[in-house]
Amino acid sequence: MSNLVKALIGLSALAFVLAVVTHFVGPILGTEAEAYSRASTNLVLLAIALVLTFGDRARAGRSL
């Protein structure tokens, strides 16, 4: 689960950088900056939801 969360956060960071670059350069592949910004936010929210849902279960299983 930890690897999935790290991947989502990495993709979110990439989407954020693309949003900043798109804001200054212009649309990349016809996609506006708002779309990358929204994607970044959604990916981080998914990562947070996964940690909140499965984070305690993974730690509890290891300690037994």
RODREN-67350 format. One record per residue (C-alpha): x, z, y; residue in three letters. Coordinates in nm, 2 decimals. Layout:
N
atom X:X	Z:Z	Y:Y	aa:ALA $
...
// end
This chain:
64
atom X:0.00	Z:0.00	Y:0.00	aa:MET $
atom X:0.29	Z:0.08	Y:0.23	aa:SER $
atom X:0.42	Z:-0.27	Y:0.21	aa:ASN $
atom X:0.08	Z:-0.42	Y:0.29	aa:LEU $
atom X:0.06	Z:-0.20	Y:0.60	aa:VAL $
atom X:0.41	Z:-0.30	Y:0.71	aa:LYS $
atom X:0.32	Z:-0.67	Y:0.66	aa:ALA $
atom X:0.01	Z:-0.63	Y:0.87	aa:LEU $
atom X:0.20	Z:-0.46	Y:1.15	aa:ILE $
atom X:0.47	Z:-0.73	Y:1.14	aa:GLY $
atom X:0.21	Z:-1.00	Y:1.16	aa:LEU $
atom X:0.04	Z:-0.82	Y:1.45	aa:SER $
atom X:0.37	Z:-0.80	Y:1.64	aa:ALA $
atom X:0.42	Z:-1.17	Y:1.58	aa:LEU $
atom X:0.07	Z:-1.25	Y:1.71	aa:ALA $
atom X:0.14	Z:-1.03	Y:2.02	aa:PHE $
atom X:0.46	Z:-1.22	Y:2.09	aa:VAL $
atom X:0.28	Z:-1.55	Y:2.05	aa:LEU $
atom X:0.01	Z:-1.43	Y:2.29	aa:ALA $
atom X:0.27	Z:-1.34	Y:2.55	aa:VAL $
atom X:0.45	Z:-1.68	Y:2.51	aa:VAL $
atom X:0.13	Z:-1.87	Y:2.52	aa:THR $
atom X:0.03	Z:-1.70	Y:2.84	aa:HIS $
atom X:0.34	Z:-1.82	Y:3.02	aa:PHE $
atom X:0.40	Z:-2.16	Y:2.85	aa:VAL $
atom X:0.04	Z:-2.27	Y:2.78	aa:GLY $
atom X:-0.17	Z:-2.33	Y:2.47	aa:PRO $
atom X:0.03	Z:-2.36	Y:2.14	aa:ILE $
atom X:-0.14	Z:-2.60	Y:1.89	aa:LEU $
atom X:-0.45	Z:-2.58	Y:2.11	aa:GLY $
atom X:-0.48	Z:-2.21	Y:2.08	aa:THR $
atom X:-0.52	Z:-1.99	Y:2.39	aa:GLU $
atom X:-0.34	Z:-1.66	Y:2.44	aa:ALA $
atom X:-0.67	Z:-1.46	Y:2.39	aa:GLU $
atom X:-0.69	Z:-1.58	Y:2.03	aa:ALA $
atom X:-0.35	Z:-1.45	Y:1.95	aa:TYR $
atom X:-0.42	Z:-1.12	Y:2.13	aa:SER $
atom X:-0.74	Z:-1.08	Y:1.93	aa:ARG $
atom X:-0.56	Z:-1.15	Y:1.61	aa:ALA $
atom X:-0.30	Z:-0.89	Y:1.69	aa:SER $
atom X:-0.56	Z:-0.63	Y:1.76	aa:THR $
atom X:-0.75	Z:-0.70	Y:1.44	aa:ASN $
atom X:-0.44	Z:-0.69	Y:1.22	aa:LEU $
atom X:-0.34	Z:-0.35	Y:1.36	aa:VAL $
atom X:-0.70	Z:-0.22	Y:1.31	aa:LEU $
atom X:-0.68	Z:-0.33	Y:0.95	aa:LEU $
atom X:-0.35	Z:-0.15	Y:0.90	aa:ALA $
atom X:-0.49	Z:0.17	Y:1.06	aa:ILE $
atom X:-0.80	Z:0.15	Y:0.84	aa:ALA $
atom X:-0.59	Z:0.11	Y:0.52	aa:LEU $
atom X:-0.37	Z:0.40	Y:0.61	aa:VAL $
atom X:-0.66	Z:0.63	Y:0.69	aa:LEU $
atom X:-0.85	Z:0.52	Y:0.37	aa:THR $
atom X:-0.57	Z:0.52	Y:0.12	aa:PHE $
atom X:-0.28	Z:0.71	Y:0.28	aa:GLY $
atom X:-0.38	Z:1.06	Y:0.16	aa:ASP $
atom X:-0.46	Z:0.94	Y:-0.20	aa:ARG $
atom X:-0.12	Z:0.78	Y:-0.24	aa:ALA $
atom X:0.06	Z:1.10	Y:-0.12	aa:ARG $
atom X:-0.16	Z:1.33	Y:-0.34	aa:ALA $
atom X:-0.09	Z:1.12	Y:-0.65	aa:GLY $
atom X:0.29	Z:1.14	Y:-0.60	aa:ARG $
atom X:0.29	Z:1.52	Y:-0.56	aa:SER $
atom X:0.11	Z:1.58	Y:-0.89	aa:LEU $
// end
